[in-house]
Amino acid sequence: IADLDAYRQSLTRFVTHTGLFMRPVFAAARAAPKRVAYAEGEDERVLRAVQAALDEKLVKPILIGRPAVIAARIERAGLRLVPGRDVEVVNPEDDARFRQYWEAYHRLNARNGVTPDMAKAAVRRSNTTIAALMIHLGDADGMLCGLVGRFDAHFAHVQEVIGAAPGARCYATMNALMLDKHTLFIADTFVNDDPSAEQLADIAAMAAEELRRFGVPPKLAFVSHSMYGSSRRPSALKMRAARDLFVQRHPDIPADGELQGDALFNEEMRASLVPDSALHGAANVLILPNLDAANILFNVLKVTGGKGVTVGPILLGANAPAHILNPASTVRRIVNMTALAVADAGARSRLS
């Protein structure tokens, strides 16, 4: 299939371009493929991404959707996927595990006012809930959702079934951008509207842990309109406090702040003001003061400097690899997140 072969070649070029972060992620996924449940299993972007991921030997895919619709769209797209051989298909309208799934959902949420009938309805109407329950019950290792609908709705399903990782005090999201000169990780792009200094320190710690998991040394910057105390506005004081908390808890991770945007990559500028900064060279993890700032920065850079090469949103703080994409996600981004979910599941299994 000509366009599929062209896509595979572009995927190979992409892996080369993403360099230090994604190359080891793809290698880790290829070394130990895991089961990833795709909540929007009927979406043609998912089907194309699964074909590419299978060709790269990255994943054991599970498509949640109506078998007849999936088969028709595979044929229409000219893909080589064979349900039952290459992919598992979970029919949300008729699966033998339905009772097991709604009973598990009821157990998890009975004290939140969920009755058995409500649990049945919740599982029937939400493929994201099914994907999360598959992880909860050991039928899948990771999940991707979010191609249809609002982030907040998918996030609520992930929270109520998968929950927070042990020790996690909040959730957050991080997006990666591959620029010409830098690879940047930006948080928190989707979850916390106006995080406190305490939450920002926790978000920074989770972001740093995610980078370390894949062999990328984190170098953090707490970003502000203020530069080393040049402003006493509440947002600047919050970023300074967040940096102080983070450094107290993680003295081994280079971090600085509060920093203005033009100082993030300019060590000479920082050194002229504070000669003893622990941050050397360019920062690669940018912690922003609120969701608006993080999301706007990510989207502006994606269009103006990222050449569309992005990874994420990466959900931090969840008890399993459960990532919520968005309706604008491309096939390439779904492949990226497939590799990330698989590598993340492998890393967690080695730690357990």
C-alpha positions as CSV (number, residue, x, y, z in Angstrom):
1,I,0.0,0.0,0.0
2,A,1.8,3.1,-1.3
3,D,0.6,5.7,1.2
4,L,1.1,3.3,4.1
5,D,4.7,2.7,3.1
6,A,5.2,6.5,2.7
7,Y,3.8,6.9,6.2
8,R,6.2,4.3,7.6
9,Q,9.1,6.2,6.0
10,S,7.9,9.5,7.5
11,L,7.6,7.7,10.9
12,T,11.2,6.6,10.7
13,R,12.3,10.2,9.8
14,F,10.2,11.4,12.7
15,V,11.8,9.1,15.2
16,T,15.2,10.3,14.0
17,H,14.1,13.9,14.4
18,T,12.7,13.5,17.9
19,G,16.1,12.4,19.0
20,L,17.0,12.2,22.7
21,F,13.4,11.8,24.0
22,M,11.4,9.7,21.6
23,R,14.1,7.4,20.2
24,P,14.6,5.5,23.5
25,V,10.9,5.5,24.0
26,F,10.3,3.7,20.7
27,A,13.2,1.4,21.5
28,A,11.7,0.5,24.9
29,A,8.3,-0.1,23.4
30,R,9.8,-2.3,20.7
31,A,11.7,-4.4,23.2
32,A,8.6,-5.3,25.2
33,P,5.3,-4.5,23.5
34,K,2.3,-4.1,25.9
35,R,-1.5,-4.1,25.6
36,V,-2.9,-0.6,24.9
37,A,-6.7,-0.1,24.8
38,Y,-7.9,2.6,22.3
39,A,-11.2,4.0,23.5
40,E,-12.0,5.4,20.0
41,G,-11.2,2.2,18.2
42,E,-13.5,3.0,15.2
43,D,-11.6,6.3,14.4
44,E,-9.7,6.0,11.2
45,R,-6.7,7.8,12.7
46,V,-6.5,5.2,15.4
47,L,-6.7,2.4,12.8
48,R,-3.9,4.0,10.7
49,A,-1.8,4.6,13.9
50,V,-2.3,1.0,15.0
51,Q,-1.2,-0.3,11.6
52,A,1.9,1.8,11.8
53,A,2.6,0.8,15.4
54,L,2.2,-2.9,14.6
55,D,4.5,-2.5,11.6
56,E,7.1,-1.0,14.0
57,K,6.4,-3.9,16.5
58,L,5.5,-1.4,19.3
59,V,2.2,-2.6,20.7
60,K,-0.5,-5.3,21.3
61,P,-3.5,-3.2,20.4
62,I,-7.1,-3.4,21.7
63,L,-9.7,-1.6,19.8
64,I,-12.9,-0.6,21.6
65,G,-15.7,-0.3,19.1
66,R,-18.3,-2.1,17.0
67,P,-16.7,-4.9,15.0
68,A,-18.6,-4.3,11.8
69,V,-17.7,-0.6,11.8
70,I,-14.1,-1.3,12.5
71,A,-13.9,-3.9,9.7
72,A,-15.5,-1.6,7.2
73,R,-13.2,1.3,8.0
74,I,-10.1,-1.0,7.9
75,E,-11.2,-2.0,4.4
76,R,-12.0,1.6,3.3
77,A,-8.6,2.8,4.5
78,G,-6.8,-0.1,2.7
79,L,-5.1,-1.4,5.9
80,R,-3.8,-4.9,6.5
81,L,-5.2,-5.2,10.1
82,V,-7.1,-8.4,10.7
83,P,-9.3,-8.3,13.8
84,G,-8.8,-11.3,16.0
85,R,-5.3,-11.9,14.6
86,D,-3.5,-8.5,14.7
87,V,-5.9,-6.7,17.1
88,E,-8.3,-7.5,19.9
89,V,-11.7,-5.9,19.4
90,V,-13.9,-5.2,22.4
91,N,-17.6,-4.6,21.4
92,P,-19.1,-2.1,23.8
93,E,-22.6,-3.3,22.8
94,D,-21.9,-7.0,23.3
95,D,-18.9,-8.2,25.3
96,A,-18.8,-11.3,27.5
97,R,-17.0,-9.3,30.2
98,F,-19.8,-6.7,30.5
99,R,-21.0,-8.0,33.8
100,Q,-17.5,-8.1,35.2
101,Y,-16.8,-4.6,34.1
102,W,-20.0,-2.9,35.5
103,E,-19.6,-4.8,38.8
104,A,-16.0,-3.5,39.1
105,Y,-17.2,0.0,38.2
106,H,-19.9,-0.3,40.9
107,R,-17.5,-1.5,43.5
108,L,-15.2,1.5,42.8
109,N,-18.0,4.1,42.9
110,A,-20.7,2.7,45.1
111,R,-19.9,5.1,47.9
112,N,-20.2,8.0,45.4
113,G,-23.9,7.3,44.9
114,V,-23.5,5.0,41.9
115,T,-26.1,2.2,41.8
116,P,-25.8,-1.0,39.9
117,D,-28.1,0.3,37.1
118,M,-26.0,3.5,37.0
119,A,-22.9,1.4,36.7
120,K,-24.3,-0.6,33.8
121,A,-25.3,2.6,32.0
122,A,-21.9,4.2,32.6
123,V,-20.0,1.2,31.1
124,R,-22.5,1.1,28.2
125,R,-22.1,4.7,27.2
126,S,-18.4,5.4,27.8
127,N,-15.6,3.6,25.9
128,T,-13.1,5.5,28.0
129,T,-14.6,3.9,31.1
130,I,-14.3,0.5,29.4
131,A,-10.6,1.2,28.6
132,A,-9.9,2.3,32.2
133,L,-11.7,-0.8,33.6
134,M,-9.6,-3.0,31.3
135,I,-6.5,-1.6,33.0
136,H,-8.0,-1.9,36.4
137,L,-8.9,-5.6,35.9
138,G,-5.6,-6.5,34.2
139,D,-7.0,-6.8,30.7
140,A,-4.8,-4.0,29.3
141,D,-1.6,-2.3,30.4
142,G,-2.3,1.3,29.1
143,M,-4.9,3.3,27.3
144,L,-5.4,6.2,24.9
145,C,-8.6,8.2,24.6
146,G,-9.8,11.8,24.0
147,L,-10.1,11.9,20.2
148,V,-13.9,12.7,20.6
149,G,-15.3,14.9,23.3
150,R,-13.9,17.2,26.0
151,F,-10.7,16.5,28.0
152,D,-12.5,17.0,31.3
153,A,-15.1,14.3,30.6
154,H,-12.4,11.7,29.8
155,F,-10.3,12.8,32.7
156,A,-13.2,12.3,35.1
157,H,-13.5,8.6,33.9
158,V,-9.8,8.0,34.3
159,Q,-9.9,9.5,37.8
160,E,-12.8,7.4,39.0
161,V,-11.5,4.1,37.7
162,I,-7.7,4.3,37.6
163,G,-7.1,6.9,40.3
164,A,-3.9,8.5,41.4
165,A,-0.5,6.8,41.6
166,P,0.8,6.0,45.1
167,G,2.2,9.2,46.6
168,A,0.8,11.5,43.9
169,R,-0.9,14.5,45.4
170,C,-2.2,15.9,42.1
171,Y,-2.6,15.2,38.5
172,A,-1.1,17.3,35.6
173,T,-0.3,17.1,31.9
174,M,2.9,17.8,30.1
175,N,3.4,18.4,26.4
176,A,6.6,18.0,24.5
177,L,7.8,20.1,21.6
178,M,10.7,19.3,19.3
179,L,12.1,22.6,18.1
180,D,15.1,23.2,15.8
181,K,17.4,23.9,18.7
182,H,15.6,22.5,21.8
183,T,13.2,19.8,23.0
184,L,10.9,21.4,25.5
185,F,8.5,20.0,28.0
186,I,5.7,22.3,29.1
187,A,3.4,21.8,32.2
188,D,0.6,22.0,33.2
189,T,-1.2,22.3,29.9
190,F,-4.7,20.8,30.7
191,V,-5.5,20.0,34.3
192,N,-4.9,22.6,37.0
193,D,-6.4,26.1,36.3
194,D,-4.3,28.0,38.8
195,P,-2.1,25.6,40.8
196,S,-0.6,26.6,44.1
197,A,3.1,26.8,44.8
198,E,2.8,23.4,46.5
199,Q,1.1,21.9,43.5
200,L,3.6,23.4,41.1
201,A,6.4,21.9,43.0
202,D,4.6,18.5,42.8
203,I,4.0,19.0,39.1
204,A,7.6,19.8,38.5
205,A,8.7,16.6,40.4
206,M,6.4,14.4,38.3
207,A,7.6,16.0,35.1
208,A,11.2,15.5,36.1
209,E,10.5,11.8,37.0
210,E,8.9,11.3,33.6
211,L,11.9,12.6,31.8
212,R,14.3,10.5,33.9
213,R,12.2,7.4,33.2
214,F,13.2,7.7,29.6
215,G,16.8,8.8,30.1
216,V,16.5,12.5,29.6
217,P,18.2,14.6,32.3
218,P,15.6,17.2,33.4
219,K,16.6,20.9,33.8
220,L,13.7,22.9,35.2
221,A,12.7,26.5,35.0
222,F,9.8,28.1,36.9
223,V,8.6,30.7,34.4
224,S,7.2,34.1,35.2
225,H,6.9,37.7,34.1
226,S,9.4,38.3,36.9
227,M,13.2,37.7,36.9
228,Y,14.8,36.8,40.3
229,G,12.5,39.0,42.4
230,S,12.0,41.9,40.0
231,S,8.3,41.7,40.7
232,R,6.3,41.3,43.9
233,R,3.1,40.4,42.3
234,P,1.3,37.3,43.7
235,S,2.0,35.2,40.6
236,A,5.7,35.9,40.8
237,L,5.9,35.2,44.5
238,K,4.0,31.9,43.8
239,M,6.6,30.8,41.2
240,R,9.5,31.7,43.5
241,A,7.9,29.7,46.4
242,A,7.3,26.8,44.0
243,R,11.0,26.8,43.0
244,D,12.1,27.0,46.6
245,L,9.9,24.0,47.6
246,F,11.1,22.0,44.6
247,V,14.8,22.7,45.4
248,Q,14.4,21.7,49.0
249,R,12.8,18.4,48.1
250,H,14.9,17.6,45.0
251,P,18.3,19.2,45.5
252,D,19.8,16.8,42.9
253,I,17.7,18.1,40.0
254,P,18.9,21.4,38.4
255,A,16.1,24.0,38.7
256,D,15.9,27.8,38.7
257,G,13.3,30.5,39.0
258,E,11.5,32.6,38.8
259,L,12.7,33.3,35.3
260,Q,11.5,35.4,32.4
261,G,11.2,33.7,29.0
262,D,14.3,35.2,27.5
263,A,16.5,33.8,30.3
264,L,15.4,30.1,29.8
265,F,18.1,29.4,27.3
266,N,20.6,32.1,28.2
267,E,23.0,31.0,30.9
268,E,25.0,34.2,30.6
269,M,22.0,36.3,31.3
270,R,21.1,34.3,34.4
271,A,24.7,34.2,35.7
272,S,25.0,38.0,35.4
273,L,22.2,38.3,38.0
274,V,22.6,35.1,40.1
275,P,26.1,33.5,39.8
276,D,25.3,30.4,41.9
277,S,22.4,29.1,39.8
278,A,22.2,25.3,39.7
279,L,20.8,25.4,36.2
280,H,23.5,25.3,33.5
281,G,22.8,25.6,29.8
282,A,19.2,25.7,28.5
283,A,16.2,24.6,30.5
284,N,14.1,21.8,29.0
285,V,11.2,21.6,31.4
286,L,9.1,24.8,31.7
287,I,6.7,25.0,34.7
288,L,4.2,27.8,33.9
289,P,2.1,29.7,36.6
290,N,-1.3,28.5,35.3
291,L,-3.1,26.5,32.7
292,D,-3.7,29.4,30.4
293,A,-0.1,30.3,30.2
294,A,1.1,26.7,29.7
295,N,-1.5,25.9,27.1
296,I,-1.1,29.1,25.1
297,L,2.7,28.8,25.1
298,F,2.5,25.2,23.9
299,N,0.1,26.0,21.1
300,V,1.9,29.1,19.9
301,L,5.3,27.3,19.8
302,K,3.7,24.3,18.1
303,V,2.6,26.5,15.2
304,T,5.5,28.9,15.1
305,G,8.5,26.7,16.0
306,G,7.6,23.1,16.5
307,K,6.9,22.1,12.9
308,G,3.9,20.2,14.3
309,V,6.3,17.7,16.0
310,T,4.7,17.2,19.4
311,V,4.2,14.5,22.1
312,G,1.3,14.6,24.5
313,P,-0.6,15.5,26.5
314,I,1.2,13.1,28.8
315,L,-1.0,12.6,31.9
316,L,1.1,12.7,35.1
317,G,0.0,11.4,38.5
318,A,-2.3,8.5,37.3
319,N,-1.9,5.0,38.6
320,A,-1.4,3.6,35.1
321,P,-0.4,4.9,31.6
322,A,-3.7,6.6,30.7
323,H,-3.3,9.4,28.2
324,I,-6.0,11.8,27.0
325,L,-5.4,13.1,23.5
326,N,-7.6,15.8,21.8
327,P,-9.8,15.9,18.7
328,A,-7.0,17.5,16.7
329,S,-4.6,14.7,17.3
330,T,-2.9,13.3,14.1
331,V,-2.0,9.8,13.3
332,R,1.6,10.5,14.1
333,R,0.7,11.8,17.5
334,I,-1.3,8.7,18.2
335,V,1.7,6.6,17.3
336,N,3.9,8.7,19.6
337,M,1.6,8.3,22.5
338,T,1.2,4.6,21.8
339,A,5.0,4.2,22.1
340,L,5.0,6.3,25.3
341,A,2.2,4.3,26.9
342,V,3.9,1.0,26.1
343,A,7.3,2.2,27.4
344,D,5.6,3.7,30.5
345,A,3.8,0.4,31.2
346,G,7.1,-1.5,30.9
347,A,8.9,0.9,33.2
348,R,6.1,0.6,35.8
349,S,6.1,-3.2,35.6
350,R,9.8,-3.4,36.2
351,L,9.4,-1.2,39.4
352,S,6.5,-3.3,40.8
